[in-house]
């Protein structure tokens, strides 16, 4: 208690003499204040990290794991099943089993990235093609050995085997092939007898069949064809459809051109305007003159100049009415409705003729493209038929060899009792759900962002030269804080 009092009085004396420590003494509240003051800096640094982590997690490829279970039995006293399971595990993991397993497949289907790198290297140095292909195959073997996992359950006679691959179907096929090769290799080791001729012939036929199927896939890939027969049938159907549409368009265009010529001829024979209203006032004028003459006779004599002038006008109008054929007077003219209807028909036929012309041109272009595609299929048909015949012949040979050969079960030939026996407790199945590293990647990005945020707050708090809170001032100087004033904003 005395020491604390003396230390406090020393701090008070130092503060009274103008001494202020270089770094303030920090508490938890100071770190929280510094975190709040650094929130925008923390967000500016951590948000991009979280976004990058989310994008990487979203794009993380999924891998499918196909699993199988082997049961190892031992009839030898003193030798546990677990020890046998360990030895069986080592046999499955051998490179020979991996090579034989991978040789049953076309490498392009299992590891297309390795084949793409191999093709690039062959394009650069074609004279080293054989060496490059062998090296690519060995890289595929290395990848397969990493993908296959074999674990022996402790104190048990169970061996779990699994294969990881991006394609669930391929994962199951690889695992089944690996188990078959392992059982075959196990029979070779424990029986001490090589495979019989029928088995060798069958495996050779199976390998030739795989090569033939690989040749077909290479042919389709090089010619950018997914399904030869269906695409050729589709092209033939399109050719018939486009030809029918082209014939229909040509017939319709001829009919439209005939109607257009007839409408244009009618337009030349039809006047554009007609007399809509004709007003003739000659008869009314004659009647008015006769009335005026009768009124003049009341005042003047028949041979007077006034009456004679009216008689001359009346005689002139009568003669004009008797000699002319048509009415004369005010005439109103307007557009001819028949001519307008013919113009509308002409415009419609011209637009349809132009549309049909463009349709014919497009159909002709499409027909030429389809004909070129059909000619391409015709040129490839001979090679495609040869590949199909070879594949079918090899498939028939493989079935014949399998039917005539001995039973190729799990165990080939008599197995000594010391070797034990292996049964497939659970065969490989196609996995339904894949595993992805999306969650670990996102959690790693979150932890990284939190760590960087904590480092930023700690550095800012340690480098601060001011007092973030009144308690920090009190802890550092030892002086009591009587009041605190917040930030004054003018």
C-alpha positions in Angstrom: 0.0 0.0 0.0 2.9 2.3 0.8 4.6 1.5 -2.5 1.4 2.3 -4.5 1.0 5.6 -2.6 4.6 6.6 -3.2 4.3 5.7 -6.9 1.2 7.7 -7.2 2.8 10.7 -5.5 5.8 10.4 -7.8 3.6 10.5 -10.9 1.7 13.5 -9.5 5.0 15.3 -8.9 6.2 14.4 -12.4 3.0 15.6 -13.9 3.1 18.8 -11.9 6.7 19.4 -13.1 5.5 19.1 -16.8 6.6 15.5 -17.4 4.3 13.3 -19.5 5.1 9.7 -20.4 5.9 9.0 -24.0 3.3 6.1 -24.3 0.0 6.0 -22.5 -0.9 3.0 -20.4 -3.6 1.1 -22.4 -6.6 -0.8 -21.2 -9.3 -2.9 -22.9 -11.5 0.2 -23.3 -8.7 1.9 -25.2 -8.4 -1.0 -27.6 -12.1 -0.9 -28.2 -12.0 2.9 -28.9 -9.0 2.4 -31.3 -11.0 -0.3 -33.1 -13.9 2.0 -33.5 -11.7 4.8 -34.8 -10.0 2.4 -37.2 -13.2 0.8 -38.5 -13.0 2.2 -42.0 -9.3 1.2 -42.4 -10.2 -2.3 -41.1 -13.1 -2.6 -43.5 -11.0 -1.3 -46.4 -8.4 -4.1 -45.8 -10.6 -7.0 -44.6 -13.5 -6.7 -47.1 -11.3 -7.4 -50.2 -9.8 -10.4 -48.3 -13.3 -11.7 -47.6 -14.4 -11.1 -51.2 -11.4 -12.9 -52.6 -12.0 -15.8 -50.2 -15.6 -16.0 -51.2 -14.8 -16.1 -54.9 -12.1 -18.7 -54.4 -14.5 -20.8 -52.3 -17.2 -20.5 -54.9 -14.9 -21.6 -57.7 -13.3 -24.4 -55.8 -13.7 -27.7 -57.8 -15.6 -30.5 -56.2 -14.0 -34.0 -56.0 -16.0 -37.2 -55.7 -14.8 -40.2 -53.6 -15.8 -43.7 -54.6 -15.3 -46.2 -51.8 -15.0 -50.0 -51.5 -14.5 -52.3 -48.6 -12.3 -55.5 -48.6 -12.5 -58.3 -46.1 -9.2 -60.1 -45.3 -9.5 -63.5 -43.7 -6.6 -65.5 -42.3 -6.5 -69.3 -41.6 -2.9 -69.3 -40.3 -2.6 -69.6 -36.5 -0.6 -66.9 -34.9 -1.0 -64.4 -37.7 -3.6 -61.7 -37.1 -6.0 -60.5 -39.8 -4.8 -56.9 -39.2 -1.2 -57.9 -40.1 -2.6 -59.4 -43.3 -4.6 -56.3 -44.0 -1.5 -54.2 -43.7 0.3 -56.4 -46.2 -2.7 -56.3 -48.6 -2.6 -52.5 -48.3 1.0 -52.4 -49.4 0.1 -54.5 -52.4 -2.7 -52.2 -53.5 -0.4 -49.2 -53.1 2.3 -50.6 -55.4 3.2 -48.7 -58.6 2.7 -51.8 -60.7 -1.0 -51.9 -59.7 -1.4 -48.2 -60.5 0.3 -48.7 -63.9 -1.9 -51.7 -64.8 -5.0 -49.9 -63.6 -4.3 -46.7 -65.6 -3.4 -48.7 -68.7 -7.0 -50.0 -68.9 -8.3 -46.4 -69.6 -7.7 -43.7 -72.2 -5.5 -41.2 -70.3 -7.4 -38.3 -72.0 -10.5 -39.3 -70.2 -8.9 -39.7 -66.8 -6.5 -36.7 -66.7 -7.2 -34.4 -69.7 -4.8 -31.8 -68.3 -1.9 -34.1 -68.6 -2.8 -35.0 -72.2 -3.1 -31.3 -73.0 0.4 -30.6 -71.7 1.6 -33.7 -73.6 0.1 -32.4 -76.9 1.8 -29.0 -76.4 5.1 -30.6 -75.8 4.7 -32.9 -78.9 3.8 -29.9 -81.0 7.1 -28.2 -79.9 9.3 -31.3 -80.3 7.5 -33.9 -82.4 10.7 -36.1 -82.7 10.4 -36.8 -78.9 6.8 -38.1 -79.1 7.4 -41.5 -77.6 9.4 -40.2 -74.7 6.9 -37.4 -74.0 4.0 -39.9 -74.1 5.7 -42.2 -71.6 6.5 -39.3 -69.3 2.8 -38.2 -69.5 1.7 -41.7 -68.6 4.1 -41.8 -65.6 2.7 -38.4 -64.4 -0.8 -39.9 -64.7 0.4 -42.9 -62.6 1.7 -40.5 -59.9 -1.6 -38.6 -59.9 -3.5 -41.9 -59.5 -1.3 -43.0 -56.6 -2.1 -39.7 -54.9 -5.8 -40.2 -55.7 -6.1 -43.7 -54.3 -6.3 -44.1 -50.5 -5.9 -47.4 -48.7 -6.4 -47.7 -45.0 -6.5 -50.8 -42.8 -8.8 -50.5 -39.8 -6.8 -51.1 -36.6 -7.5 -54.3 -34.8 -9.7 -55.4 -37.7 -9.6 -57.4 -40.9 -11.2 -54.6 -43.0 -9.4 -52.6 -45.6 -11.0 -49.4 -46.9 -10.1 -48.4 -50.5 -11.2 -45.1 -52.1 -10.4 -43.1 -55.2 -10.8 -39.3 -55.6 -11.7 -37.8 -59.0 -13.6 -34.9 -60.4 -16.0 -37.2 -62.3 -18.0 -39.6 -60.1 -18.4 -42.1 -62.9 -14.7 -42.2 -63.5 -13.9 -42.5 -59.8 -16.1 -45.6 -59.5 -14.6 -47.1 -62.7 -11.0 -46.4 -61.5 -11.7 -48.0 -58.1 -13.3 -51.1 -59.7 -10.4 -51.5 -62.1 -7.8 -51.0 -59.3 -9.5 -53.7 -57.2 -9.5 -56.1 -60.2 -5.9 -55.5 -60.9 -5.0 -55.9 -57.3 -6.8 -59.3 -57.1 -5.0 -60.3 -60.3 -1.6 -59.3 -59.0 -2.3 -61.0 -55.7 -3.1 -64.2 -57.5 0.2 -63.9 -59.4 2.1 -63.4 -56.2 0.6 -66.2 -54.1 0.0 -68.9 -56.7 3.4 -68.5 -58.3 1.9 -69.2 -61.7 1.6 -66.8 -64.5 -1.7 -66.0 -66.1 -3.0 -68.5 -68.6 -3.1 -67.8 -72.3 -6.8 -67.2 -72.3 -6.5 -64.5 -69.6 -3.7 -62.8 -71.5 -5.7 -62.9 -74.7 -8.7 -61.5 -72.9 -6.7 -58.6 -71.4 -5.1 -58.0 -74.8 -8.5 -57.9 -76.5 -9.8 -55.5 -73.8 -6.8 -53.2 -74.3 -7.3 -53.2 -78.0 -11.0 -52.4 -77.5 -10.0 -49.5 -75.3 -7.6 -48.3 -77.9 -10.3 -48.5 -80.6 -12.7 -46.5 -78.4 -10.0 -44.0 -77.8 -9.4 -43.7 -81.6 -13.1 -43.0 -82.0 -13.1 -40.3 -79.3 -9.9 -38.7 -80.9 -11.6 -38.8 -84.3 -14.7 -37.0 -82.9 -12.6 -34.5 -81.0 -10.4 -33.6 -84.0 -13.4 -33.1 -86.2 -15.4 -31.1 -83.6 -18.2 -33.7 -83.6 -20.0 -34.8 -80.5 -22.2 -37.6 -82.0 -21.5 -38.6 -85.6 -24.8 -40.3 -86.4 -27.1 -37.9 -84.6 -25.5 -34.8 -86.0 -25.6 -36.3 -89.6 -29.3 -37.1 -89.1 -29.9 -33.6 -87.8 -28.2 -32.1 -90.8 -30.2 -34.3 -93.2 -33.4 -33.2 -91.5 -32.4 -29.6 -91.7 -31.6 -30.0 -95.4 -35.1 -31.3 -96.1 -36.8 -28.7 -94.0 -34.9 -25.7 -95.5 -35.4 -27.1 -99.0 -39.2 -27.2 -98.5 -39.2 -23.7 -97.1 -37.1 -22.5 -100.0 -39.5 -24.0 -102.5 -42.5 -22.5 -100.8 -40.9 -19.1 -100.7 -40.0 -19.2 -104.4 -43.6 -20.2 -105.3 -45.1 -17.5 -103.1 -42.7 -14.9 -104.6 -43.8 -15.8 -108.1 -47.4 -15.4 -107.2 -46.8 -12.1 -105.5 -44.8 -10.8 -108.5 -47.8 -11.8 -110.8 -50.2 -9.9 -108.6 -47.9 -6.9 -108.4 -47.7 -6.7 -112.2 -51.5 -6.8 -112.5 -51.9 -4.1 -109.9 -49.4 -1.9 -111.6 -51.2 -2.3 -115.0 -54.5 -1.4 -113.3 -52.9 1.7 -111.8 -51.8 3.0 -115.3 -55.4 2.6 -116.5 -57.1 4.2 -113.5 -57.3 8.0 -113.1 -55.9 9.5 -109.9 -58.8 12.0 -109.4 -62.6 12.0 -110.1 -65.3 14.8 -110.4 -67.0 14.6 -107.0 -69.5 17.5 -107.5 -70.6 19.6 -110.6 -72.9 22.6 -110.3 -74.5 24.0 -113.6 -76.4 27.4 -113.2 -77.2 28.0 -117.0 -80.9 27.0 -116.6 -81.3 29.2 -113.5 -79.7 32.1 -115.4 -82.2 31.5 -118.3 -85.1 31.5 -115.9 -83.9 34.7 -114.3 -83.6 36.5 -117.7 -87.1 35.4 -118.7 -88.5 36.9 -115.5 -86.6 40.1 -116.0 -87.8 40.3 -119.7 -91.4 39.9 -118.5 -91.0 42.7 -116.0 -89.4 44.9 -118.7 -92.4 44.4 -121.0 -94.5 46.0 -118.4 -92.6 49.2 -118.7 -91.0 49.0 -122.2 -92.3 48.2 -125.6 -91.4 44.9 -127.2 -89.1 46.6 -129.7 -87.3 48.7 -127.2 -83.6 48.4 -126.7 -83.9 47.0 -123.1 -86.3 44.2 -124.2 -84.3 43.3 -127.3 -81.1 43.0 -125.2 -82.8 40.6 -122.8 -84.3 38.6 -125.8 -80.8 38.3 -127.3 -79.4 36.9 -124.0 -82.3 34.5 -123.6 -81.9 33.2 -127.2 -78.1 32.7 -126.6 -78.7 30.7 -123.4 -81.3 28.6 -125.1 -79.0 27.8 -128.0 -76.2 26.9 -125.6 -78.4 24.6 -123.7 -79.5 22.8 -126.8 -76.1 22.4 -128.4 -73.8 21.2 -125.4 -73.6 17.6 -124.1 -72.3 18.0 -120.5 -73.1 20.3 -117.7 -70.9 23.3 -117.1 -70.4 25.4 -114.0 -68.7 24.8 -110.6 -66.8 21.5 -110.6 -65.2 19.8 -107.5 -62.5 17.0 -108.0 -61.0 14.6 -105.5 -58.8 11.4 -105.2 -60.1 8.3 -106.8 -60.8 5.6 -104.1 -60.2 2.8 -106.6 -56.8 4.3 -107.4 -56.0 4.6 -103.6 -57.0 0.9 -103.0 -54.7 -0.2 -105.9 -51.8 1.8 -104.5 -52.3 0.1 -101.1 -52.3 -3.3 -102.8 -49.2 -2.4 -104.7 -47.3 -1.3 -101.6 -48.3 -4.4 -99.8 -47.2 -6.7 -102.7 -43.9 -4.8 -103.0 -43.1 -5.2 -99.3 -44.0 -8.9 -99.4 -41.9 -9.4 -102.6 -38.9 -7.7 -100.8 -39.4 -9.8 -97.7 -39.6 -13.0 -99.8 -36.5 -12.0 -101.7 -34.5 -11.6 -98.4 -36.0 -14.9 -97.1 -34.9 -16.7 -100.2 -31.4 -15.4 -99.9 -31.2 -16.4 -96.2 -32.6 -19.9 -96.9 -30.2 -20.3 -99.8 -27.3 -19.4 -97.4 -28.5 -21.9 -94.8 -29.0 -24.6 -97.4 -25.5 -24.1 -98.7 -24.1 -24.3 -95.1 -26.1 -27.5 -94.4 -25.0 -29.0 -97.8 -21.4 -28.2 -96.9 -21.8 -30.0 -93.6 -23.4 -33.0 -95.3 -20.5 -33.1 -97.7 -18.1 -33.0 -94.8 -19.9 -36.0 -93.2 -19.8 -37.8 -96.5 -16.0 -37.3 -96.6 -15.6 -38.6 -93.1 -18.1 -41.5 -93.4 -15.5 -44.0 -94.7 -13.1 -43.4 -91.8 -16.0 -43.4 -89.3 -17.4 -46.7 -90.7 -13.9 -48.2 -90.5 -13.5 -47.2 -86.8 -17.0 -48.5 -86.0 -16.3 -51.8 -87.7 -13.0 -52.2 -85.8 -14.6 -51.4 -82.5 -17.5 -53.8 -83.1 -15.1 -56.6 -84.1 -12.9 -56.1 -81.0 -16.0 -56.0 -78.8 -17.2 -59.3 -80.3 -13.7 -60.8 -79.8 -13.6 -59.6 -76.2 -17.0 -61.2 -75.5 -16.0 -64.4 -77.2 -12.7 -64.6 -75.3 -14.5 -64.0 -72.0 -17.1 -66.7 -72.8 -14.5 -69.3 -73.8 -11.9 -68.5 -71.1 -11.8 -69.9 -67.5 -13.8 -68.3 -64.7 -12.2 -65.1 -63.7 -13.5 -64.7 -60.2 -12.1 -62.9 -57.3 -9.5 -65.6 -56.7 -7.8 -67.1 -59.8 -6.4 -70.5 -59.1 -5.8 -72.2 -55.8 -4.5 -69.9 -53.1 -2.4 -71.2 -50.3 -3.8 -71.0 -46.8 -0.9 -68.9 -45.6 -1.9 -66.1 -48.0 -5.4 -65.9 -46.6 -8.4 -64.9 -48.7 -9.8 -61.5 -49.7 -13.4 -60.8 -50.3 -15.1 -57.7 -51.6 -17.4 -56.7 -48.8 -18.7 -53.6 -50.5 -18.0 -52.9 -54.2 -17.3 -49.5 -55.6 -20.3 -47.3 -56.2 -20.8 -44.0 -58.0 -20.7 -41.3 -55.3 -23.6 -38.9 -55.2 -22.1 -36.1 -53.2 -18.8 -34.4 -53.9 -16.3 -32.8 -51.5 -15.1 -29.3 -51.9 -12.6 -27.1 -50.2 -15.0 -24.1 -50.3 -15.8 -24.0 -46.6 -12.1 -24.3 -45.4 -11.1 -21.6 -47.9 -13.8 -19.2 -46.7 -13.0 -19.9 -43.1 -9.3 -19.3 -43.7 -10.1 -16.0 -45.4 -12.3 -15.0 -42.4 -9.6 -15.9 -39.9 -7.0 -14.0 -42.0 -9.2 -10.9 -42.1 -9.8 -11.1 -38.3 -6.0 -11.5 -37.7 -5.2 -8.5 -39.9 -7.9 -6.4 -38.2 -6.5 -7.3 -34.8 -2.9 -6.4 -35.9 -4.1 -3.0 -37.3 -5.9 -2.1 -34.1 -2.9 -3.2 -31.9 -0.5 -1.2 -34.0 -2.6 1.9 -34.0 -3.2 1.6 -30.2 0.5 1.1 -29.5 1.6 4.0 -31.8 -1.0 6.4 -30.3 0.5 9.5 -28.7 -2.7 10.8 -27.2 -5.1 9.5 -24.6 -8.1 7.7 -26.1 -10.2 7.7 -22.9 -10.1 9.6 -19.6 -9.2 6.3 -17.8 -6.1 6.0 -20.0 -5.0 9.5 -18.8 -5.7 8.6 -15.2 -3.8 5.3 -15.5 -0.8 7.0 -17.2 -0.4 10.1 -15.1 -1.9 8.9 -11.8 -4.0 12.1 -11.6 -7.7 11.9 -10.9 -10.0 12.9 -13.8 -12.7 15.2 -12.6 -14.4 15.9 -15.9 -14.0 15.1 -19.6 -15.1 17.2 -22.6 -16.0 15.5 -25.8 -14.9 16.7 -29.3 -16.0 20.2 -29.9 -17.3 20.7 -33.5 -17.6 24.3 -34.7 
